């Protein structure tokens, strides 16, 4: 075994004996594991670092804003405010649609044809 591994194990055992892990948040509750299967393996660590630092990809940020605006629209009773919110929703949706169209065209322009060919074999 590696010396660093042995040192780490020793420190963990000492911390357990001292009760350092007794008051951790979430103790006794199931862990919330993220499904990262849709993210390529070589990008998962970078994704986690960005997510933990509070960064959201632009498309995720736009979807979040759209969701919030739609909830706001449902609870709004003022007609003028409804019009303003609908305009914001329309602008955000347009921006999101353009972004997704650009991403799809740059990622794999022939992807649809490749999948179709693969499935029809």
C-alpha positions in Angstrom: 0.0 0.0 0.0 1.0 3.6 -0.6 2.4 5.6 2.3 0.0 8.5 1.7 -2.9 6.1 1.8 -1.7 4.7 5.2 -1.3 8.2 6.6 -4.8 9.3 5.4 -6.3 6.1 6.9 -4.6 6.8 10.2 -5.9 10.4 10.3 -9.4 9.3 9.4 -9.4 6.6 12.2 -8.1 9.2 14.7 -10.8 11.7 13.7 -13.5 9.0 14.1 -12.2 8.2 17.6 -12.1 11.9 18.5 -15.7 12.3 17.3 -14.8 14.9 14.6 -17.4 13.4 12.3 -20.3 13.3 14.7 -21.8 16.7 14.0 -21.5 16.8 10.2 -24.5 18.2 8.3 -26.7 15.4 6.7 -25.5 12.8 9.1 -27.8 9.8 9.0 -29.5 11.0 5.8 -29.1 9.4 2.4 -26.6 11.0 0.1 -27.9 13.1 -2.8 -26.0 11.6 -5.7 -26.0 13.4 -9.1 -26.6 11.6 -12.3 -23.6 12.6 -14.4 -24.1 9.9 -17.1 -25.0 12.5 -19.7 -21.7 14.3 -19.2 -18.6 12.8 -20.9 -16.3 11.2 -18.4 -13.4 13.5 -19.1 -15.6 16.6 -18.4 -17.2 15.5 -15.2 -14.6 16.9 -12.8 -14.7 20.3 -14.6 -18.5 20.2 -14.5 -18.5 19.6 -10.8 -16.0 22.3 -10.1 -18.0 24.9 -12.1 -21.3 23.8 -10.6 -19.9 23.9 -7.0 -18.5 27.4 -7.7 -22.0 28.6 -8.7 -21.5 28.8 -12.4 -24.3 27.7 -14.7 -24.1 27.2 -18.4 -26.0 29.8 -20.4 -28.7 27.4 -21.5 -29.3 26.3 -17.9 -29.4 29.9 -16.8 -31.9 30.7 -19.5 -34.1 27.7 -18.7 -34.1 28.7 -15.0 -35.1 32.3 -15.9 -37.9 31.0 -18.2 -39.2 28.8 -15.4 -39.2 31.7 -12.9 -40.9 34.0 -15.4 -43.6 31.4 -16.2 -44.4 30.9 -12.5 -44.5 34.7 -12.1 -47.0 35.0 -15.0 -49.3 32.4 -13.4 -49.5 34.3 -10.2 -49.7 37.8 -11.7 -53.2 39.5 -11.8 -52.2 42.8 -13.3 -52.7 43.0 -17.1 -49.8 45.4 -17.7 -47.5 43.2 -15.7 -48.7 40.2 -17.7 -47.8 41.9 -21.0 -44.3 42.8 -19.6 -43.7 39.3 -18.4 -44.9 37.7 -21.6 -42.4 40.0 -23.5 -39.6 38.9 -21.3 -40.6 35.2 -21.7 -40.7 35.6 -25.5 -37.2 37.3 -25.5 -35.7 34.6 -23.3 -37.3 31.8 -25.3 -35.9 33.3 -28.5 -32.5 33.6 -27.0 -32.6 30.0 -25.7 -33.8 28.7 -29.1 -31.0 30.5 -31.0 -28.4 29.3 -28.6 -29.6 25.7 -28.9 -29.7 25.9 -32.7 -26.1 27.2 -32.8 -24.9 24.5 -30.4 -26.5 21.8 -32.5 -25.2 23.1 -35.7 -21.6 23.4 -34.4 -21.5 20.1 -32.4 -22.4 17.6 -35.1 -24.0 18.9 -38.3 -24.5 15.4 -39.7 -25.5 13.8 -36.4 -29.1 13.2 -37.4 -28.0 11.4 -40.6 -25.4 9.3 -38.8 -28.0 8.1 -36.2 -30.5 7.4 -39.0 -27.9 5.4 -40.9 -26.8 3.5 -37.8 -30.4 2.6 -36.9 -31.4 1.4 -40.4 -28.5 -1.1 -40.7 
